[in-house]
Amino acid sequence: MTFNQIADALNRQEYLSARGKVFKGNHVHSIVKKKRMRDEKFYKKYPEEWSDISFEVVDKSLISSL
């Protein structure tokens, strides 16, 4: 389906945009484009990065009881 056909189908089913207006082809295109960009970021594989960090745990309950 083209973006205009999708917009017509949404309008026939009486869906409205987030701002309460009817859909147009360019609006549908924008929604699809933003979804594609979001998915690409979500599924992107980032290289592993290791660092030399360490943590020390201190039980302060023993110190405050003195």
C-alpha positions in Angstrom: 0.0 0.0 0.0 1.1 3.6 -0.6 1.2 6.1 2.2 -1.9 7.8 0.7 -3.8 4.5 0.7 -2.8 3.8 4.3 -4.0 7.4 5.2 -7.3 6.8 3.4 -7.8 3.5 5.2 -7.1 5.1 8.6 -9.5 8.0 7.8 -12.3 5.5 6.7 -11.9 3.8 10.1 -12.3 7.3 11.7 -8.8 7.3 13.3 -7.4 10.7 14.1 -3.9 11.9 14.4 -2.4 12.8 17.8 -3.6 16.4 17.3 -7.1 15.3 16.3 -6.8 15.8 12.5 -7.3 13.4 9.6 -4.3 11.5 8.2 -2.5 12.4 5.1 0.2 10.5 3.2 3.1 12.6 4.4 1.9 12.1 8.0 1.9 8.3 7.6 5.4 8.5 5.9 6.7 10.5 8.9 5.3 7.9 11.4 6.9 5.0 9.4 10.2 6.8 9.1 10.4 7.6 12.8 9.5 4.0 13.7 12.2 2.7 11.3 14.8 5.0 12.9 13.8 3.9 16.4 14.0 0.2 15.5 17.5 0.7 14.0 18.7 2.3 17.2 17.1 -0.4 19.4 18.5 -3.3 17.4 22.0 -1.8 16.7 24.9 -4.0 18.0 27.3 -2.0 20.1 30.8 -3.3 20.7 31.6 -4.5 24.2 33.7 -2.2 26.2 35.5 -3.4 29.4 37.0 -1.1 32.0 39.2 -1.6 35.1 36.6 -0.6 37.7 36.2 -2.1 41.2 33.8 -1.6 44.0 34.2 -1.9 47.8 31.3 -2.6 50.0 31.3 -1.2 53.6 28.8 -2.2 56.2 28.1 1.2 58.0 25.8 -0.4 60.5 28.8 -1.6 62.5 30.4 1.8 62.5 27.3 3.7 63.6 26.6 1.3 66.6 29.8 2.4 68.4 
